[in-house]
Amino acid sequence: MGAREKPDTSLPEYVCGRAMRPIEVNGDLSKREWSGVEAVSLVDVATGKPPAQATTVRMLYDDEHLYFAFHVVDKDIWSTFRRRDEALYEQEVVEMFIDPYGFGKVYYEFNISPHNVIFDAVILNKTVPPDGARDIVGLREWDCRGIRTAVVVDGELDTRRAVSRHWDVEAAVSVREIAPLNWPPRPKDAWRLNLYRIDRSAEGDEYQAWSPTGRF
C-alpha cells in the first residue's frame, strides 16, 4: 500500500510492504518476515519528543490481513484486565486506530494489553470541525472476526517492580472486516491510521503516538 498525497505534509507517511507469505502470529518479532521491514518510532503525544521508554512499530500487508509488530520497552509491565473489551486504555496498552477510507468519520480502534487481551470497537466521529464540540461514540459490541494477536513478555509480568525489559506485540487484522471495499488491498491504496502506546509506571503516565495528537 502506498502513501496518501495529503495537503498537510506534517503528517507522517509509511509505505507498507507486502508480506511474501501469510505471517504466523506468535509474538516472535525476530522471524524472517520482519527482517528489514522499516520501523517507525512513537513520540510524546504533546511535544513530539522521544519518550522515556521507546516504542517502535513495523507493518506489512497481504491479500487478507494488515500486520503490526510493536516492540515496547518497559521496565514495569502490567495490566489487571482479563476480559475482551474491558477498558484496557486505562492501564498499559498499545493501540491501532485505522481509517481505511480516510474520511475521519468512521474508524476502528484496537487495543492490546500485555496479557494479550483485546479491545476492538467501531468509532463514530460526529465532531464538526473546526469549532464543533467533540462528539465521538465507540461501539464496543463490534468484534473484528478473525483477528489474531500474540504477546511475548521479556521480564516479570504484573510484579509492579522495575525489573523487566520489553514486551512484543504481533497482530493480524482482517482487511475484509475493516475495509470490504478495499479488499484485496492493491499497491498505492492509501489508508489513514495512527499508532499509540500508553505506559503507566511509578514515574507517571506516558502517552505516545506515531502522529502526535497534542492531547491524550
C-alpha positions in Angstrom: 0.0 0.0 0.0 1.3 3.4 -0.8 1.3 6.7 1.0 -1.6 9.2 0.5 -0.7 12.6 -1.0 -2.1 14.9 1.6 -2.1 18.7 1.7 -0.9 18.5 5.3 2.6 17.4 4.8 3.3 17.4 8.5 1.5 14.0 8.9 3.9 11.1 8.8 3.6 8.6 6.0 4.5 4.9 5.8 4.9 2.8 2.7 3.6 -0.6 3.8 5.4 -3.5 2.2 3.7 -6.7 1.1 4.4 -9.9 3.1 5.8 -12.7 0.9 3.6 -15.3 2.7 1.0 -15.3 5.5 2.6 -14.5 8.8 2.3 -16.8 11.8 1.2 -14.5 14.6 3.2 -15.8 17.7 4.8 -12.6 19.1 8.3 -13.6 17.8 9.5 -10.4 16.0 12.9 -12.0 15.2 11.4 -14.2 12.5 12.5 -13.5 8.9 9.2 -11.9 7.8 10.0 -8.8 9.9 13.7 -8.7 8.9 14.5 -5.5 7.1 11.0 -4.0 7.5 11.0 -0.3 8.2 10.2 0.6 11.8 8.6 3.8 13.0 9.2 5.3 16.4 6.4 6.6 18.6 6.9 10.0 20.2 5.3 12.0 23.1 1.8 13.0 22.0 2.1 16.6 23.2 5.7 17.5 22.5 6.8 15.2 19.7 9.9 14.4 21.6 11.3 10.9 22.2 9.6 9.2 25.2 11.4 7.8 28.3 10.6 4.3 27.2 10.8 3.7 23.4 8.2 2.0 21.2 8.7 1.0 17.6 6.2 -0.4 15.1 6.6 -2.3 11.8 3.7 -3.0 9.3 3.1 -5.4 6.4 0.0 -6.5 4.5 -1.2 -9.3 2.2 -4.5 -10.0 0.5 -6.2 -11.0 3.7 -4.5 -9.1 6.6 -2.8 -5.9 7.8 0.0 -6.9 10.2 1.5 -5.0 13.1 4.6 -5.6 15.1 5.2 -3.5 18.3 8.4 -3.6 20.3 7.7 -1.9 23.6 10.5 -1.0 26.0 9.1 -1.3 29.5 10.7 -1.7 33.0 7.3 -2.4 34.7 4.9 -4.4 32.6 1.4 -4.9 34.0 -2.4 -4.9 33.5 -5.3 -6.2 35.6 -7.7 -6.6 32.7 -8.5 -10.1 31.6 -11.7 -9.9 29.5 -12.2 -8.7 25.9 -13.5 -5.1 25.5 -12.7 -4.0 29.1 -11.3 -0.5 29.4 -7.7 -1.5 28.5 -6.8 2.1 27.7 -7.0 2.9 31.5 -3.8 0.8 32.0 -0.8 -0.3 29.9 -1.7 -0.9 26.2 -0.7 -0.5 22.6 -3.3 0.8 20.2 -4.1 1.0 16.4 -6.6 3.4 15.0 -7.4 2.5 11.4 -9.4 4.6 8.9 -9.4 2.6 5.6 -11.4 5.2 3.6 -9.8 8.3 5.1 -12.9 10.4 5.9 -12.3 10.6 9.6 -16.0 9.9 10.4 -15.8 6.1 10.9 -12.7 4.3 12.0 -11.6 1.2 14.0 -9.9 1.1 17.4 -7.8 -1.8 18.5 -6.1 -2.1 21.9 -3.8 -5.0 23.0 -2.7 -5.4 26.6 0.4 -7.2 28.0 -1.9 -10.1 28.8 -2.9 -10.3 25.1 -6.4 -9.1 25.9 -8.1 -7.3 23.0 -10.4 -4.2 22.9 -11.9 -3.6 19.5 -14.6 -1.1 18.5 -16.0 0.9 15.7 -15.7 4.6 16.4 -18.2 7.1 15.1 -16.8 10.6 14.9 -19.6 13.1 14.7 -17.4 16.1 15.7 -17.9 19.1 13.4 -14.6 20.9 12.8 -13.2 23.3 13.4 -15.2 24.7 16.3 -17.8 22.0 16.9 -18.0 20.1 20.2 -16.2 16.8 20.4 -18.7 14.0 19.7 -17.3 10.6 19.5 -19.1 7.3 20.1 -17.4 3.9 20.5 -19.4 0.8 19.5 -17.5 -1.8 21.6 -20.1 -4.6 20.9 -18.5 -5.0 17.5 -15.8 -7.7 17.3 -13.4 -8.0 14.5 -13.8 -11.5 13.2 -10.6 -13.4 12.6 -8.2 -11.0 14.4 -5.1 -12.7 15.6 -2.8 -11.3 18.3 0.1 -12.5 20.4 2.3 -11.0 23.1 5.7 -12.1 24.4 7.0 -10.5 27.6 10.7 -10.2 28.4 10.6 -9.7 32.1 8.2 -10.2 35.0 4.5 -9.5 34.3 2.4 -7.8 37.0 5.1 -7.7 39.7 5.0 -3.9 39.8 8.7 -3.7 40.0 11.2 -2.1 37.5 12.8 -5.4 36.6 11.6 -6.0 33.0 12.9 -5.2 29.6 10.2 -5.1 27.0 7.1 -6.7 25.6 6.5 -7.5 21.9 3.0 -7.5 20.2 2.1 -9.0 16.9 -1.3 -8.6 15.3 -3.1 -9.5 12.1 -6.3 -7.6 11.3 -8.6 -8.9 8.7 -8.9 -6.5 5.7 -12.3 -7.9 4.8 -13.6 -7.0 8.2 -12.5 -3.4 8.3 -12.3 -2.5 4.6 -14.5 -4.7 2.4 -14.4 -2.1 -0.4 -10.6 -2.1 -0.3 -10.3 -5.9 -0.3 -8.0 -7.2 -1.5 -5.6 -4.3 -0.9 -3.8 -3.0 -4.0 -0.5 -1.3 -4.4 -0.8 2.5 -3.9 -4.0 2.2 -1.9 -3.9 4.9 0.8 -5.2 4.4 4.3 -5.1 6.7 7.3 -4.1 5.3 10.7 -2.4 6.2 14.0 -0.4 4.1 16.4 -0.4 4.7 20.1 1.0 3.4 23.4 0.1 4.2 27.0 2.7 3.4 29.7 1.8 3.8 33.4 4.7 3.5 35.8 5.7 4.7 39.2 7.3 7.7 37.5 4.0 8.8 35.9 1.9 8.2 32.8 3.4 8.5 29.3 1.3 8.8 26.1 3.0 8.1 22.8 1.8 8.3 19.2 3.2 7.9 15.7 1.4 11.1 14.7 1.3 13.4 17.8 -2.2 14.3 18.7 -1.3 17.2 21.0 -3.6 15.7 23.7 -4.4 12.4 25.4 
